[in-house]
Amino acid sequence: MKMIKSFFLLIIAISILKPVKAQQTSDSSNVIKINLSALLMRNISVQYERKISPKMALALDIHLLPFGKLPYQSVVSDIVDVSNIDFTRANIGAFGIIPELRFYPGKKGTLRGFYFGPFVSYSRYKTDLPINYSSKTGIFNGDISTITGGLQIGIQSKLSKKIYLDIWIIGPNYGGSSGNLVFKGNLDEVEQSALRFSIQDVKDNFPIKFIKSYKVDQNGGDINVKGPWAGLRGAGINLGFRF
């Protein structure tokens, strides 16, 4: 959260030091957008962007993924390729906020053309992580919070006087995660050993090394999440209204 507070202070300072000229009225300096491509993944993503100078804008994205089945399970399974996770039984929900400072270097000025923008992303995930062990499945429930920083690259076009199209080309980001996932059950010694093996397999082979430590006993398992986190905020198609 300290990174997000620092970023907010920075963009507020820039807003004060670089105010929009008086003739640029507020009714022409704002764009509200909805991410159409995110809707395909059951994700509701809305962004507000405000022009603050001839070449700069501030943007704030808020997104919500209602808790439910993991979207595109087969695709995720192929990418992650960890046999001990049963993606068909996985559930996920998320809430996130992304402040962004955009630079428009082209001749068209702010809100139009190519742009790049450093951003900070905070997300909180609620998840059911199913881990197979000894012909059974343990559902690990819990929350994972992530804070990452990255750079968004995109192109924003004017379709009409009020309608805009914002295409996110790519937005790699990297940071850290923290959280706790818990499974409760009655396990004998053989099942405990099998579950430890499965969790260790997930820890070793999952693309993102998010598991810091874990504990398994006769009452179930506990996974401590703390480690690096990487993401790719890109390929987004946003339809906007300027006001």
C-alpha positions as YAML, in Angstrom:
chain: A
units: angstrom
residues:
- id: 1
  name: MET
  ca: [0.00, 0.00, 0.00]
- id: 2
  name: LYS
  ca: [2.95, 2.35, 0.55]
- id: 3
  name: MET
  ca: [3.76, 2.20, -3.17]
- id: 4
  name: ILE
  ca: [0.17, 3.15, -4.08]
- id: 5
  name: LYS
  ca: [0.15, 6.10, -1.64]
- id: 6
  name: SER
  ca: [3.43, 7.38, -3.09]
- id: 7
  name: PHE
  ca: [2.06, 7.10, -6.61]
- id: 8
  name: PHE
  ca: [-1.12, 8.99, -5.68]
- id: 9
  name: LEU
  ca: [0.94, 11.77, -4.08]
- id: 10
  name: LEU
  ca: [3.02, 12.02, -7.25]
- id: 11
  name: ILE
  ca: [0.07, 12.35, -9.62]
- id: 12
  name: ILE
  ca: [-1.68, 14.84, -7.31]
- id: 13
  name: ALA
  ca: [1.48, 16.96, -7.27]
- id: 14
  name: ILE
  ca: [1.65, 16.86, -11.06]
- id: 15
  name: SER
  ca: [-2.00, 17.89, -11.27]
- id: 16
  name: ILE
  ca: [-1.30, 20.94, -9.14]
- id: 17
  name: LEU
  ca: [1.90, 21.92, -10.94]
- id: 18
  name: LYS
  ca: [0.46, 21.33, -14.43]
- id: 19
  name: PRO
  ca: [-3.17, 22.48, -14.38]
- id: 20
  name: VAL
  ca: [-5.32, 22.34, -17.52]
- id: 21
  name: LYS
  ca: [-5.59, 25.73, -19.24]
- id: 22
  name: ALA
  ca: [-8.75, 27.70, -18.58]
- id: 23
  name: GLN
  ca: [-10.03, 27.38, -22.14]
- id: 24
  name: GLN
  ca: [-9.88, 23.59, -21.88]
- id: 25
  name: THR
  ca: [-13.18, 23.15, -20.07]
- id: 26
  name: SER
  ca: [-13.88, 20.16, -17.91]
- id: 27
  name: ASP
  ca: [-16.55, 18.92, -20.33]
- id: 28
  name: SER
  ca: [-13.82, 18.14, -22.88]
- id: 29
  name: SER
  ca: [-11.09, 16.89, -20.55]
- id: 30
  name: ASN
  ca: [-12.61, 13.64, -19.25]
- id: 31
  name: VAL
  ca: [-13.20, 10.18, -20.69]
- id: 32
  name: ILE
  ca: [-15.06, 7.34, -18.98]
- id: 33
  name: LYS
  ca: [-14.43, 3.89, -20.49]
- id: 34
  name: ILE
  ca: [-15.52, 0.29, -20.15]
- id: 35
  name: ASN
  ca: [-13.23, -2.60, -21.07]
- id: 36
  name: LEU
  ca: [-15.17, -4.68, -23.59]
- id: 37
  name: SER
  ca: [-12.61, -7.50, -23.82]
- id: 38
  name: ALA
  ca: [-12.61, -7.93, -20.03]
- id: 39
  name: LEU
  ca: [-16.34, -8.70, -20.12]
- id: 40
  name: LEU
  ca: [-15.50, -11.91, -22.00]
- id: 41
  name: MET
  ca: [-13.74, -13.10, -18.84]
- id: 42
  name: ARG
  ca: [-16.60, -12.08, -16.52]
- id: 43
  name: ASN
  ca: [-14.48, -9.12, -15.42]
- id: 44
  name: ILE
  ca: [-16.06, -5.67, -15.05]
- id: 45
  name: SER
  ca: [-13.41, -2.99, -15.68]
- id: 46
  name: VAL
  ca: [-14.13, 0.76, -15.79]
- id: 47
  name: GLN
  ca: [-11.55, 3.50, -16.31]
- id: 48
  name: TYR
  ca: [-11.74, 7.26, -15.81]
- id: 49
  name: GLU
  ca: [-9.14, 9.42, -17.58]
- id: 50
  name: ARG
  ca: [-8.60, 13.17, -17.16]
- id: 51
  name: LYS
  ca: [-6.43, 15.48, -19.21]
- id: 52
  name: ILE
  ca: [-4.07, 17.53, -17.01]
- id: 53
  name: SER
  ca: [-1.75, 19.10, -19.61]
- id: 54
  name: PRO
  ca: [-1.21, 19.16, -23.40]
- id: 55
  name: LYS
  ca: [0.76, 15.88, -23.18]
- id: 56
  name: MET
  ca: [-0.33, 14.24, -19.93]
- id: 57
  name: ALA
  ca: [-3.37, 12.62, -18.36]
- id: 58
  name: LEU
  ca: [-4.29, 10.80, -15.19]
- id: 59
  name: ALA
  ca: [-6.24, 7.53, -15.37]
- id: 60
  name: LEU
  ca: [-7.87, 5.39, -12.69]
- id: 61
  name: ASP
  ca: [-9.05, 1.88, -13.45]
- id: 62
  name: ILE
  ca: [-11.34, -0.09, -11.12]
- id: 63
  name: HIS
  ca: [-12.10, -3.72, -11.91]
- id: 64
  name: LEU
  ca: [-14.25, -6.40, -10.31]
- id: 65
  name: LEU
  ca: [-14.36, -10.12, -11.01]
- id: 66
  name: PRO
  ca: [-17.38, -11.70, -9.24]
- id: 67
  name: PHE
  ca: [-16.49, -14.89, -7.38]
- id: 68
  name: GLY
  ca: [-17.11, -17.95, -9.51]
- id: 69
  name: LYS
  ca: [-15.57, -20.57, -11.76]
- id: 70
  name: LEU
  ca: [-12.11, -19.85, -13.15]
- id: 71
  name: PRO
  ca: [-12.53, -18.45, -16.70]
- id: 72
  name: TYR
  ca: [-10.91, -20.38, -19.57]
- id: 73
  name: GLN
  ca: [-9.92, -23.30, -17.35]
- id: 74
  name: SER
  ca: [-8.38, -25.40, -20.15]
- id: 75
  name: VAL
  ca: [-6.23, -22.48, -21.36]
- id: 76
  name: VAL
  ca: [-4.99, -21.74, -17.83]
- id: 77
  name: SER
  ca: [-4.30, -25.45, -17.28]
- id: 78
  name: ASP
  ca: [-2.15, -25.61, -20.43]
- id: 79
  name: ILE
  ca: [-0.18, -22.50, -19.46]
- id: 80
  name: VAL
  ca: [0.38, -23.42, -15.82]
- id: 81
  name: ASP
  ca: [0.88, -27.16, -16.49]
- id: 82
  name: VAL
  ca: [0.82, -28.31, -12.85]
- id: 83
  name: SER
  ca: [-0.89, -31.72, -12.71]
- id: 84
  name: ASN
  ca: [-1.72, -31.58, -9.00]
- id: 85
  name: ILE
  ca: [-4.08, -28.60, -9.41]
- id: 86
  name: ASP
  ca: [-7.64, -29.44, -10.48]
- id: 87
  name: PHE
  ca: [-8.56, -26.32, -12.46]
- id: 88
  name: THR
  ca: [-12.07, -27.64, -13.19]
- id: 89
  name: ARG
  ca: [-12.92, -27.10, -9.51]
- id: 90
  name: ALA
  ca: [-11.10, -23.79, -9.10]
- id: 91
  name: ASN
  ca: [-12.99, -20.63, -8.19]
- id: 92
  name: ILE
  ca: [-11.74, -17.05, -8.20]
- id: 93
  name: GLY
  ca: [-12.94, -13.52, -7.52]
- id: 94
  name: ALA
  ca: [-11.04, -10.25, -7.51]
- id: 95
  name: PHE
  ca: [-11.16, -6.52, -6.88]
- id: 96
  name: GLY
  ca: [-8.48, -4.14, -8.06]
- id: 97
  name: ILE
  ca: [-7.56, -0.50, -8.53]
- id: 98
  name: ILE
  ca: [-4.93, 0.87, -10.93]
- id: 99
  name: PRO
  ca: [-3.82, 4.54, -10.92]
- id: 100
  name: GLU
  ca: [-1.89, 5.47, -14.06]
- id: 101
  name: LEU
  ca: [0.01, 8.54, -15.33]
- id: 102
  name: ARG
  ca: [-0.18, 8.75, -19.13]
- id: 103
  name: PHE
  ca: [2.10, 10.54, -21.58]
- id: 104
  name: TYR
  ca: [0.97, 11.30, -25.14]
- id: 105
  name: PRO
  ca: [4.11, 12.21, -27.14]
- id: 106
  name: GLY
  ca: [2.36, 12.65, -30.53]
- id: 107
  name: LYS
  ca: [1.21, 15.83, -32.26]
- id: 108
  name: LYS
  ca: [-2.47, 15.11, -31.57]
- id: 109
  name: GLY
  ca: [-1.98, 15.87, -27.89]
- id: 110
  name: THR
  ca: [-3.56, 14.37, -24.81]
- id: 111
  name: LEU
  ca: [-6.30, 11.74, -25.09]
- id: 112
  name: ARG
  ca: [-5.43, 10.88, -28.72]
- id: 113
  name: GLY
  ca: [-2.79, 8.72, -30.38]
- id: 114
  name: PHE
  ca: [0.03, 6.59, -28.99]
- id: 115
  name: TYR
  ca: [0.66, 6.75, -25.25]
- id: 116
  name: PHE
  ca: [2.70, 5.12, -22.51]
- id: 117
  name: GLY
  ca: [1.91, 5.23, -18.83]
- id: 118
  name: PRO
  ca: [3.57, 4.00, -15.63]
- id: 119
  name: PHE
  ca: [1.03, 2.50, -13.26]
- id: 120
  name: VAL
  ca: [0.63, 0.83, -9.88]
- id: 121
  name: SER
  ca: [-1.81, -2.06, -9.51]
- id: 122
  name: TYR
  ca: [-3.39, -3.29, -6.29]
- id: 123
  name: SER
  ca: [-5.55, -6.44, -6.46]
- id: 124
  name: ARG
  ca: [-7.18, -8.67, -3.88]
- id: 125
  name: TYR
  ca: [-8.11, -12.18, -4.96]
- id: 126
  name: LYS
  ca: [-10.48, -14.59, -3.26]
- id: 127
  name: THR
  ca: [-9.77, -18.13, -4.37]
- id: 128
  name: ASP
  ca: [-10.57, -21.81, -4.03]
- id: 129
  name: LEU
  ca: [-7.37, -23.63, -5.03]
- id: 130
  name: PRO
  ca: [-8.02, -27.40, -5.49]
- id: 131
  name: ILE
  ca: [-4.91, -29.53, -4.91]
- id: 132
  name: ASN
  ca: [-5.07, -33.25, -5.65]
- id: 133
  name: TYR
  ca: [-3.52, -35.76, -3.23]
- id: 134
  name: SER
  ca: [-3.93, -39.50, -2.72]
- id: 135
  name: SER
  ca: [-6.94, -39.75, -5.12]
- id: 136
  name: LYS
  ca: [-8.62, -36.90, -3.20]
- id: 137
  name: THR
  ca: [-8.78, -33.12, -3.56]
- id: 138
  name: GLY
  ca: [-8.14, -30.50, -0.89]
- id: 139
  name: ILE
  ca: [-9.82, -27.13, -1.52]
- id: 140
  name: PHE
  ca: [-7.60, -24.36, -0.15]
- id: 141
  name: ASN
  ca: [-9.68, -21.24, 0.55]
- id: 142
  name: GLY
  ca: [-8.34, -17.77, 1.22]
- id: 143
  name: ASP
  ca: [-7.29, -14.34, -0.02]
- id: 144
  name: ILE
  ca: [-4.20, -13.16, -1.87]
- id: 145
  name: SER
  ca: [-3.26, -9.47, -2.15]
- id: 146
  name: THR
  ca: [-0.85, -8.22, -4.80]
- id: 147
  name: ILE
  ca: [0.90, -4.91, -5.47]
- id: 148
  name: THR
  ca: [2.74, -4.47, -8.76]
- id: 149
  name: GLY
  ca: [4.19, -1.67, -10.84]
- id: 150
  name: GLY
  ca: [4.34, -1.58, -14.62]
- id: 151
  name: LEU
  ca: [4.17, 0.32, -17.88]
- id: 152
  name: GLN
  ca: [1.08, 0.45, -20.09]
- id: 153
  name: ILE
  ca: [1.47, 1.03, -23.84]
- id: 154
  name: GLY
  ca: [-1.53, 1.73, -26.04]
- id: 155
  name: ILE
  ca: [-3.31, 3.80, -28.67]
- id: 156
  name: GLN
  ca: [-6.40, 5.92, -28.15]
- id: 157
  name: SER
  ca: [-8.50, 6.98, -31.15]
- id: 158
  name: LYS
  ca: [-11.39, 9.38, -31.65]
- id: 159
  name: LEU
  ca: [-14.33, 7.63, -33.33]
- id: 160
  name: SER
  ca: [-16.67, 10.62, -33.17]
- id: 161
  name: LYS
  ca: [-17.02, 13.88, -31.25]
- id: 162
  name: LYS
  ca: [-17.76, 12.06, -27.99]
- id: 163
  name: ILE
  ca: [-16.85, 8.39, -28.60]
- id: 164
  name: TYR
  ca: [-13.28, 7.11, -28.14]
- id: 165
  name: LEU
  ca: [-11.56, 3.75, -28.55]
- id: 166
  name: ASP
  ca: [-8.66, 2.94, -26.23]
- id: 167
  name: ILE
  ca: [-6.62, -0.14, -27.14]
- id: 168
  name: TRP
  ca: [-4.19, -1.49, -24.55]
- id: 169
  name: ILE
  ca: [-1.34, -3.08, -26.50]
- id: 170
  name: ILE
  ca: [0.69, -4.40, -23.59]
- id: 171
  name: GLY
  ca: [1.21, -3.63, -19.90]
- id: 172
  name: PRO
  ca: [3.81, -5.82, -18.17]
- id: 173
  name: ASN
  ca: [3.99, -5.44, -14.40]
- id: 174
  name: TYR
  ca: [5.89, -6.98, -11.51]
- id: 175
  name: GLY
  ca: [5.69, -6.83, -7.74]
- id: 176
  name: GLY
  ca: [4.83, -8.89, -4.69]
- id: 177
  name: SER
  ca: [2.03, -10.92, -3.12]
- id: 178
  name: SER
  ca: [0.87, -11.94, 0.33]
- id: 179
  name: GLY
  ca: [-1.95, -14.04, 1.73]
- id: 180
  name: ASN
  ca: [-3.03, -17.31, 3.28]
- id: 181
  name: LEU
  ca: [-4.85, -20.37, 1.91]
- id: 182
  name: VAL
  ca: [-6.37, -22.97, 4.25]
- id: 183
  name: PHE
  ca: [-7.78, -26.47, 3.78]
- id: 184
  name: LYS
  ca: [-9.55, -28.23, 6.65]
- id: 185
  name: GLY
  ca: [-9.96, -32.01, 6.73]
- id: 186
  name: ASN
  ca: [-9.18, -35.18, 8.67]
- id: 187
  name: LEU
  ca: [-5.97, -36.68, 7.27]
- id: 188
  name: ASP
  ca: [-4.12, -39.84, 8.21]
- id: 189
  name: GLU
  ca: [-0.34, -40.04, 7.94]
- id: 190
  name: VAL
  ca: [-0.39, -41.37, 4.37]
- id: 191
  name: GLU
  ca: [-2.71, -38.57, 3.24]
- id: 192
  name: GLN
  ca: [-0.58, -35.97, 5.02]
- id: 193
  name: SER
  ca: [2.50, -37.20, 3.21]
- id: 194
  name: ALA
  ca: [0.68, -37.16, -0.14]
- id: 195
  name: LEU
  ca: [-0.61, -33.64, 0.43]
- id: 196
  name: ARG
  ca: [2.87, -32.37, 1.35]
- id: 197
  name: PHE
  ca: [4.21, -33.87, -1.88]
- id: 198
  name: SER
  ca: [1.46, -32.21, -3.94]
- id: 199
  name: ILE
  ca: [1.92, -28.77, -2.36]
- id: 200
  name: GLN
  ca: [5.68, -29.01, -2.87]
- id: 201
  name: ASP
  ca: [5.04, -29.88, -6.52]
- id: 202
  name: VAL
  ca: [2.87, -26.77, -6.90]
- id: 203
  name: LYS
  ca: [5.52, -24.67, -5.16]
- id: 204
  name: ASP
  ca: [8.29, -25.96, -7.44]
- id: 205
  name: ASN
  ca: [6.44, -25.92, -10.77]
- id: 206
  name: PHE
  ca: [3.91, -23.08, -10.66]
- id: 207
  name: PRO
  ca: [5.14, -20.30, -13.01]
- id: 208
  name: ILE
  ca: [4.90, -17.68, -10.25]
- id: 209
  name: LYS
  ca: [6.73, -18.70, -7.05]
- id: 210
  name: PHE
  ca: [4.05, -17.38, -4.71]
- id: 211
  name: ILE
  ca: [4.22, -20.08, -1.98]
- id: 212
  name: LYS
  ca: [6.61, -19.09, 0.78]
- id: 213
  name: SER
  ca: [5.88, -21.95, 3.20]
- id: 214
  name: TYR
  ca: [3.22, -24.51, 4.09]
- id: 215
  name: LYS
  ca: [2.14, -26.76, 6.93]
- id: 216
  name: VAL
  ca: [0.24, -30.06, 6.84]
- id: 217
  name: ASP
  ca: [-1.12, -32.02, 9.82]
- id: 218
  name: GLN
  ca: [-4.05, -34.24, 10.72]
- id: 219
  name: ASN
  ca: [-6.43, -31.27, 10.54]
- id: 220
  name: GLY
  ca: [-5.57, -30.21, 6.97]
- id: 221
  name: GLY
  ca: [-3.13, -27.81, 5.37]
- id: 222
  name: ASP
  ca: [-2.08, -24.17, 5.49]
- id: 223
  name: ILE
  ca: [-0.25, -22.33, 2.69]
- id: 224
  name: ASN
  ca: [1.53, -19.05, 3.40]
- id: 225
  name: VAL
  ca: [1.61, -16.88, 0.28]
- id: 226
  name: LYS
  ca: [4.40, -14.30, 0.07]
- id: 227
  name: GLY
  ca: [6.63, -13.76, -2.90]
- id: 228
  name: PRO
  ca: [7.00, -12.28, -6.36]
- id: 229
  name: TRP
  ca: [4.01, -11.62, -8.59]
- id: 230
  name: ALA
  ca: [3.98, -10.85, -12.30]
- id: 231
  name: GLY
  ca: [1.19, -9.87, -14.65]
- id: 232
  name: LEU
  ca: [0.41, -8.71, -18.16]
- id: 233
  name: ARG
  ca: [-2.17, -5.94, -18.47]
- id: 234
  name: GLY
  ca: [-2.70, -5.81, -22.20]
- id: 235
  name: ALA
  ca: [-4.81, -6.60, -25.24]
- id: 236
  name: GLY
  ca: [-7.68, -4.57, -23.81]
- id: 237
  name: ILE
  ca: [-10.34, -2.92, -25.98]
- id: 238
  name: ASN
  ca: [-12.02, -0.02, -24.19]
- id: 239
  name: LEU
  ca: [-14.97, 2.01, -25.45]
- id: 240
  name: GLY
  ca: [-15.10, 5.52, -24.03]
- id: 241
  name: PHE
  ca: [-17.33, 8.58, -23.79]
- id: 242
  name: ARG
  ca: [-15.68, 12.01, -23.59]
- id: 243
  name: PHE
  ca: [-17.31, 14.72, -21.51]
...
